[in-house]
Amino acid sequence: MRSVTYSMNVSLDGYIVGPDGRFDWTAPDEDAFRFWIDEIRGIGVHLMGRRLYETMLYWETADQDPSLDAAMLEWAALWKPLPKVVFSTTLSAVQGHARLASGSPAEEIERLRAEPGEGEIAIGGATLAAEAAAAGLIDEYRAMVHPVLVGGGIPFFPRHERRVDLELVETRTFSSRVVYLRHRVVR
């Protein structure tokens, strides 16, 4: 069965976006960007909410930007054809290799797990991940912890989450002092 992973950048105090809506503190260094490139190779489909979808739209045409370096072009080449499922109540259409979800995150994940396919089912966005977590559908939590305290904003973990026991699977520290933590849900 395909695993469901929730992976995001997060501040040390637990937020993916600060109280001002900014996340410029998440810009990866070369080492961390190479890591993200390697991570995306294992993804079969990416589920996301509207805000993340709109942020990532840049990568649908980024390959046309002559100022991009080789690593960014490689990321764009992997991201662009990746199937994406967007959860939104305000969007009526999406672009690229994306489709609007017609059901709940739980229904979509169960459908994706039932159909043939390879690669992980990745979730991006705290609100969407919270819904999947509440249904017990997340198999791994992957956090790129940045050495910054933003003081509030959108939390990586929902505040009403039930207890979930985790097993540390992997850690890595990047030259930028960012620490990657990968935890598997103990079932």
N, C-alpha and C positions, 0 to 999 in steps of 0.2 A: 504494500500500500504506500502511496506517495505521502511523504511527510510534509507537514505544514510548519513553516518557519516564519518568525517575526523578527525582522532585522532593521534596526534604525540607528542613527547617530543619537547620542544622548549626552546631556550635560552631567557632571558629577552629582548634581542635586536632583537628577531624574527627569529632565524635560527635553523634549525633542524640538521645541520651539520656545523661545523666550516670551516674556509677558508683552513685549513690543511686536511680536509676530516674526521676529528675525531669527535666522538660523545660520548667519554668516560665519559663526564660530565652528561650523561643521566642515568647512572646506578641507578636503584631504590633502596631505602632502603626497609626494610621488609614491612613496612606499605604501601608504594606505590606499591610494587610488589603484595601484596594481593589485592589491588584495581584493578590492571591490570587483575588479575585472575578473579575477579568478573565481570569486563567489558567484557571479552572474552566470557563469558557464554551467553551474549545477541547477539552475532554475528552469522549470518547464513552463510555468505560467506565473504571472505576477498579479496579485489582487491589490487594489489601492482605492483610496477614497478620492473625492474630487480635488482636494487641495494638493495632494501629492501628484495626482495625474497632471494637473495644470502646471506644477513645478517641473515635472519631467517632460512636458511637451517639447521643450527646447531640444531634447535629444532626437526627436523625430526628424529634424532637418539639420542637426549639428554637423553632419558629414559634409555639408556645403560651405561650412565656415573655414576659409583658408588659414585662419590663425590657430587652428587646433593642432596640438602636437600628436604624435603617433599613438600615445596611450589613450587620449580622448577620442581619437578616431576609432580605435579598437573598441572602446566602450560603446560608442555610438553604433558600430557595426553589430555588436551583440544585443544591445537594447532594442534597436529599431524593429527587428523581426520577432522579438519575444512576444508571445501572446499575453495580452493584458486584459484584466476584467476590472471595470471601473464601477464603483458603487456611488451613486449620486441621485439625489431627488431633484436637483436643479438643472443638471445637464440634459439636453435632449439628443445630443449626438457627441461622438468622440472620433478622434482621428487616429491614423496609423493602424497598427495591428492590435487595436483595442476594441472592446465591445462593452456596452452598458450591461450591468447585471440586471437580471429580471427578478431575482429572488433575494432572500436574506443571505448573509455571509455563510451561515451554517448550511443552507440548502446548496449554495454554489460549491462549497468545499466538498460536501458529500457527493455531488454530481461529478466534480473533477476527480475525486478519488475512485469513483466507480468506472470511469471511462479509461480506455487505454492511454498511456502516456508516460513519458519519462521525465525525470527532473522533479525538483521540489515545487511545492505550491508555496510561493513566497507572499507574505503579507507586508505591506508598507502602510504606515499611518496608524496612529494610536487609537483613534476612534474605531476603525475597522478591526484592529487587533483586539480591542477590548470586547467586541461582540463575539469574535471567534474564541477568545479566552474564556468568556462566560459560558460558552457551550462546551468547553473542554477540548477544543479542536487544535490548539497549538501544541506542536511536538517539541519545538526548540525556540528558545529566546536567544537572540544574538544582538549584543549591544556594543557599539563602538563608543566607549566612554571618553568624552573630551574633558580636559583639565580646565573646566570653567564652571562657575556657579552663576546661573542666570536668574535665580530668585523667583521663578514662577513661570507660568505658561501652560503648554500642553504636556501633560506627564506621559512618560514612556509606558508606565504601568497604570491601569485604571485604579482609582482609589477604593473602589468597591470590590476588588478582586477577592475571590476566595483563596484559601491557602492552596499553594501549589508547591510540592516538593520538587527540587531541581537537583540535577547532577552536573557538576562542572565537567565539560568535555574538552574545552580548549581555551587557552589564553594566549595573547600575543601583545607585545608592546611595540609601538611604532616609534620612529625617530622623533615624531612630533609630540611624544608623550601621551598619545592616545592609546587606550588599552582596549583590546577586543576581548569580550567575554562571551563564550558560547555555552549555554546550559541546555540540557535535555530534560524534558519533563519525565519524572519518575512515575510510571504507571503500575 
